[in-house]
Amino acid sequence: MKRIRQISVFIENRPGRLLEVLNLLGSSSINIKALSLADSSDFGIARLIVKGTDEAVALLKSNNFTLSVTNTIACVVEDKPGSLAQILKLLADNEINIEYMYGFTSPIENKAVMILKVSDIDKAQKLLSDNKIEMLSQEEMREI
């Protein structure tokens, strides 16, 4: 199955803390392919897809960052109105909850990529595959 390993880094909500994470990864030549940041008044969660997940995890842990690694799905979406809605309807109609998602434009012509964390990844992947929705593997994400 095509799963994307995402790193969620828990960081204090204070100036410069996200910069520390990014500088640490950058100084070790770990390229960030996608990033999402969610926050509350006390802490934030930086969700990262990187080229070199294992290296990034080891580096961040050795620098005392609290993190987790989660399996997600990377769906390729047509860059036209309604395309994402069709995918979300397919998931909703099959009672698959989207816990969160974020997207980015891609070098694939007329396509975007959506990173989805869903309630049932196996069921979602089968459903998307059966409906000819393109998903990217970890290796394919590294090459984007």
Backbone hydrogen bonds in HBPLUS format (Angstrom, degrees):
<---DONOR---> <-ACCEPTOR-->    atom                        ^
c    i                          cat <-CA-CA->   ^        H-A-AA   ^      H-
h    n   atom  resd res      DA  || num        DHA   H-A  angle D-A-AA Bond
n    s   type  num  typ     dist DA aas  dist angle  dist       angle   num
A0004-ILE N   A0072-THR O   2.88 MM  68  5.06 169.9  1.89 138.4 141.0     1
A0072-THR N   A0004-ILE O   2.81 MM  68  5.06 150.6  1.90 141.4 151.5     2
A0006-GLN N   A0070-THR O   2.80 MM  64  5.18 174.4  1.80 160.1 161.9     3
A0070-THR N   A0006-GLN O   2.85 MM  64  5.18 159.6  1.90 149.5 156.0     4
A0007-ILE N   A0048-LEU O   2.88 MM  41  5.11 166.4  1.89 155.5 156.1     5
A0048-LEU N   A0007-ILE O   2.74 MM  41  5.11 163.0  1.77 152.5 158.6     6
A0008-SER N   A0068-SER O   2.82 MM  60  5.27 169.6  1.83 159.4 162.4     7
A0068-SER N   A0008-SER O   2.95 MM  60  5.27 142.8  2.09 138.4 150.1     8
A0009-VAL N   A0046-ALA O   2.84 MM  37  5.12 167.5  1.86 146.6 148.6     9
A0046-ALA N   A0009-VAL O   2.92 MM  37  5.12 162.6  1.95 151.0 151.8    10
A0010-PHE N   A0066-THR O   2.90 MM  56  5.57 170.7  1.91 159.6 162.7    11
A0011-ILE N   A0044-GLY O   2.94 MM  33  5.21 167.6  1.96 144.1 148.2    12
A0044-GLY N   A0011-ILE O   2.67 MM  33  5.21 157.7  1.71 157.6 164.3    13
A0014-ARG N   A0012-GLU O   2.98 MM   2  5.68 125.2  2.29 107.1  91.3    14
A0013-ASN N   A0042-ASP O   3.07 MM  29  5.30 164.9  2.10 122.6 119.1    15
A0017-ARG N   A0014-ARG O   3.29 MM   3  6.02 171.2  2.29 141.0 142.2    16
A0020-GLU N   A0016-GLY O   3.04 MM   4  6.33 141.8  2.19 143.4 152.5    17
A0020-GLU N   A0017-ARG O   3.15 MM   3  5.13 123.7  2.48  93.3 107.0    18
A0021-VAL N   A0017-ARG O   3.38 MM   4  6.81 153.4  2.46 145.1 150.3    19
A0022-LEU N   A0018-LEU O   3.00 MM   4  6.35 166.8  2.02 157.9 160.9    20
A0023-ASN N   A0019-LEU O   2.78 MM   4  5.89 162.2  1.81 153.6 158.7    21
A0024-LEU N   A0020-GLU O   2.97 MM   4  6.02 156.8  2.03 143.9 150.4    22
A0025-LEU N   A0021-VAL O   3.04 MM   4  6.32 164.7  2.06 153.4 156.7    23
A0026-GLY N   A0022-LEU O   2.86 MM   4  5.96 165.2  1.88 149.1 154.1    24
A0027-SER N   A0023-ASN O   2.83 MM   4  5.87 158.5  1.87 148.5 153.7    25
A0028-SER N   A0025-LEU O   3.09 MM   3  5.26 142.8  2.23 101.5 112.6    26
A0030-ILE N   A0025-LEU O   2.96 MM   5  5.11 170.0  1.97 147.5 145.3    27
A0029-SER N   A0026-GLY O   3.00 MM   3  4.94 161.4  2.03 110.3 111.4    28
A0051-LYS N   A0031-ASN O   2.86 MM  20  5.37 158.2  1.91 158.0 164.9    29
A0033-LYS N   A0049-ILE O   2.70 MM  16  5.42 156.2  1.75 151.1 158.4    30
A0034-ALA N   A0049-ILE O   3.23 MM  15  5.05 150.9  2.31 137.3 137.5    31
A0049-ILE N   A0034-ALA O   2.98 MM  15  5.05 161.3  2.02 143.3 142.9    32
A0036-SER N   A0047-ARG O   2.91 MM  11  5.05 145.7  2.03 143.5 151.1    33
A0047-ARG N   A0036-SER O   2.77 MM  11  5.05 165.4  1.79 156.0 159.9    34
A0038-ALA N   A0045-ILE O   3.04 MM   7  5.29 161.9  2.08 142.3 147.8    35
A0045-ILE N   A0038-ALA O   2.78 MM   7  5.29 157.6  1.83 151.3 156.8    36
A0040-SER N   A0043-PHE O   2.84 MM   3  5.54 144.6  1.96 160.3 171.9    37
A0056-ALA N   A0052-GLY O   2.94 MM   4  6.14 160.8  1.98 156.0 162.0    38
A0057-VAL N   A0053-THR O   2.90 MM   4  6.13 162.4  1.93 158.0 162.4    39
A0058-ALA N   A0054-ASP O   3.05 MM   4  6.25 169.8  2.06 150.2 152.9    40
A0059-LEU N   A0055-GLU O   2.93 MM   4  6.08 162.2  1.96 149.6 155.0    41
A0060-LEU N   A0056-ALA O   2.88 MM   4  6.01 169.9  1.89 154.5 157.2    42
A0061-LYS N   A0057-VAL O   2.91 MM   4  6.02 166.8  1.93 154.7 158.9    43
A0062-SER N   A0058-ALA O   2.94 MM   4  6.04 156.8  2.00 145.3 152.1    44
A0063-ASN N   A0060-LEU O   3.09 MM   3  5.10 142.0  2.24  97.2 108.6    45
A0065-PHE N   A0060-LEU O   3.00 MM   5  5.38 164.4  2.03 147.3 146.1    46
A0064-ASN N   A0061-LYS O   2.98 MM   3  5.05 149.1  2.07 116.3 114.0    47
A0073-ILE N   A0116-LEU O   2.96 MM  43  5.16 158.2  2.00 145.3 152.6    48
A0116-LEU N   A0073-ILE O   2.78 MM  43  5.16 162.4  1.81 152.9 159.1    49
A0136-LEU N   A0074-ALA O   2.87 MM  62  5.42 153.7  1.94 150.0 158.6    50
A0075-CYS N   A0114-MET O   2.86 MM  39  5.22 156.2  1.92 157.1 156.2    51
A0114-MET N   A0075-CYS O   2.89 MM  39  5.22 160.9  1.93 150.3 156.2    52
A0076-VAL N   A0134-GLU O   2.86 MM  58  5.39 172.0  1.87 148.5 149.9    53
A0077-VAL N   A0112-ALA O   2.82 MM  35  5.19 171.6  1.82 150.2 152.8    54
A0112-ALA N   A0077-VAL O   2.87 MM  35  5.19 155.3  1.93 149.3 157.5    55
A0079-ASP N   A0110-ASN O   2.91 MM  31  5.14 153.3  1.98 140.1 132.9    56
A0083-SER N   A0080-LYS O   3.29 MM   3  6.03 169.8  2.30 142.6 143.8    57
A0086-GLN N   A0082-GLY O   3.09 MM   4  6.33 148.1  2.19 148.9 155.9    58
A0087-ILE N   A0083-SER O   3.41 MM   4  6.79 154.7  2.48 144.8 150.3    59
A0088-LEU N   A0084-LEU O   2.94 MM   4  6.24 165.4  1.96 158.8 163.0    60
A0089-LYS N   A0085-ALA O   2.85 MM   4  5.99 152.7  1.93 147.3 154.6    61
A0090-LEU N   A0086-GLN O   3.09 MM   4  6.26 157.3  2.14 142.6 148.3    62
A0091-LEU N   A0087-ILE O   3.08 MM   4  6.42 157.7  2.13 149.6 155.2    63
A0092-ALA N   A0088-LEU O   2.85 MM   4  6.04 166.1  1.87 150.5 154.9    64
A0093-ASP N   A0089-LYS O   2.77 MM   4  5.85 166.1  1.79 155.7 159.3    65
A0094-ASN N   A0091-LEU O   3.07 MM   3  5.23 139.4  2.24  99.8 111.7    66
A0096-ILE N   A0091-LEU O   2.94 MM   5  5.10 164.7  1.97 143.0 143.7    67
A0095-GLU N   A0092-ALA O   2.96 MM   3  4.94 158.8  2.00 114.1 113.2    68
A0119-SER N   A0097-ASN O   2.85 MM  22  5.17 145.4  1.97 149.1 155.7    69
A0099-GLU N   A0117-LYS O   2.76 MM  18  5.49 144.6  1.88 148.9 160.2    70
A0117-LYS N   A0100-TYR O   2.97 MM  17  5.45 167.9  1.98 167.9 164.4    71
A0102-TYR N   A0115-ILE O   3.05 MM  13  5.36 147.1  2.16 141.3 151.3    72
A0115-ILE N   A0102-TYR O   2.70 MM  13  5.36 173.8  1.70 175.1 172.9    73
A0104-PHE N   A0113-VAL O   2.91 MM   9  5.52 148.1  2.01 153.5 163.6    74
A0113-VAL N   A0104-PHE O   2.89 MM   9  5.52 171.1  1.90 168.5 171.6    75
A0111-LYS N   A0108-ILE O   3.12 MM   3  5.53 137.9  2.30 149.1 139.3    76
A0124-ALA N   A0120-ASP O   2.94 MM   4  6.10 160.4  1.98 153.7 160.1    77
A0125-GLN N   A0121-ILE O   2.91 MM   4  6.00 162.6  1.94 148.5 152.9    78
A0126-LYS N   A0122-ASP O   3.09 MM   4  6.28 163.5  2.11 150.3 154.6    79
A0127-LEU N   A0123-LYS O   2.96 MM   4  6.09 165.5  1.98 149.4 153.9    80
A0128-LEU N   A0124-ALA O   2.85 MM   4  6.01 167.2  1.87 155.0 158.5    81
A0129-SER N   A0125-GLN O   2.89 MM   4  5.93 162.5  1.92 146.4 152.0    82
A0130-ASP N   A0126-LYS O   2.81 MM   4  5.95 165.9  1.83 153.7 157.9    83
A0131-ASN N   A0127-LEU O   3.09 MM   4  6.24 133.1  2.32 137.6 149.4    84
A0131-ASN N   A0128-LEU O   3.17 MM   3  5.11 131.4  2.42  93.2 106.3    85
A0133-ILE N   A0128-LEU O   2.84 MM   5  5.03 169.5  1.85 153.7 150.5    86
A0132-LYS N   A0129-SER O   3.00 MM   3  5.10 156.7  2.06 115.2 114.5    87
A0141-MET N   A0137-SER O   2.93 MM   4  6.21 153.2  2.01 150.9 158.2    88
A0142-ARG N   A0138-GLN O   3.11 MM   4  6.42 148.7  2.21 144.6 152.6    89
A0143-GLU N   A0140-GLU O   3.17 MM   3  5.26 132.0  2.41  96.5 108.9    90
A0144-ILE N   A0141-MET O   3.21 MM   3  5.33 149.2  2.31 102.0 110.8    91
